[in-house]
Amino acid sequence: MSNGRFAACVVSLLAAAGSVVAVAQTGREANRTIYGAGTNSCSVWTEARQDERWFTSGQWILGFVSAANQYSKVPPTKTDARTVASWVDDYCYQHATSDLADAARELVDHMVAGTYP
């Protein structure tokens, strides 16, 4: 990738990240902290999906799933980005007040258990 394209990608990502609440939140498990877009509510995800502004949150979720794939003792079911986004859409529709970290944890739980999709 050329330096110009790389710089443009970095600027785009930083601009998108500016719209994300950058607070830390204590996770469900003791001593676990959620950073970045995972602290956004499902209602923010749903609104962003309708406006095509979900890239940052989508990348956060894919990163969470990728980390689970790398560090889980039981490899999660394989999937793709489109299926993950669709699953999160369904979850967030049913759990509008939950946050994206809750959605990502439940998704990974299903993937590890082999009950996904």
N, C-alpha and C positions, 0 to 999 in steps of 0.2 A: 504494500500500500504506500502510495507516495506521501511525503510529509504534509502536503496540502490537504489530501483526503483525510489523513489521520487527524490533523488539527481540526478540520471541519467536524469530524465525528466526535472529538473530545468536546468541542464547543457545543454541539447539539446535545450531547449527554449532560453536560453541565447545565444547560438551559432547561432541559427536562427535569433534572434533579432539583432545580430551584422551585419547582411546583410541588415537590414532595415535602411533606412534613418531616423534618430531619430530627425527630426526637427519638430517644430510646424508651423502650417500654419493657417492663419485666415480663418475661414469658411465662407460660403455663407451668413449666418445671422450675423448681427452685434454682436461683442463681443463674438463670438464662435470660439474656437481654436481646431484644429484637431492635434492630436499627433500620432506619430508612423507610422505604415504601411498605414494608411489612406492618408498620404501625397504622397505615391508612385503613379506614373502614371499608367494608364491602360495598356500602352505598357509594363511596368515592370511586371504587373499581367500576361499578355498574355505570355510573355517570361517565367516567373516562372511556369506557368501551363504546358507549353510544356516540361520543364525540371524537373517537379515534385518537385519544390522548393517553392510551394505556401502556405505551412502550416501557416506561420506567418501571411501573408496577409489574408488568409482564416479565421483564427481565429479572426483577427481584424474585418472583415466584420460580422462574426457570433456574435461577441460581440456587435457590433453596432446594429444589428437587435434585439438581446436579450434585449439591453437597451431600444430600441424603444418599444418592447413588454411590458416591465415593466412600462415605464413612459408615454406612449401614452394614451390619453383620450379615443381613439378608438382603441381597440385591433386589431393589424394587422392580416391578413390572416395567418393561420398556414402553415408551410412549413418544409423542411428538408435541411440539409447541402448540399447535392448533388444538389438539385434544385437551391439553392442560388448560388452555384459556377457556375452552368450552366448559370443562368441568368446574372451573372457578366461577364462571358465569352462573351455572346452575346452583352452586353452593351459595354464592352471594345473593342470588335471588331469594333463597330460602332463609338466609342469615344476614340480613342487611346491617345489623348492628355489630356483627363480628368484625374482626380485623383480618387483613390478608394473611397474617401469620397463622391465625386459626385455620383459615382455608388451606394454606400450604401444609400445615401439620396434618390435617385430616386427609388431604390428598396423598401425602407420603405414607400415612398409616394404611390407607387402602392399597397403595402400590406395593408396600412390603407384605401385606397380608394376601396379596394376589386377588383382591376383590375390585380391582380397577381395570378398565372402565366399566 
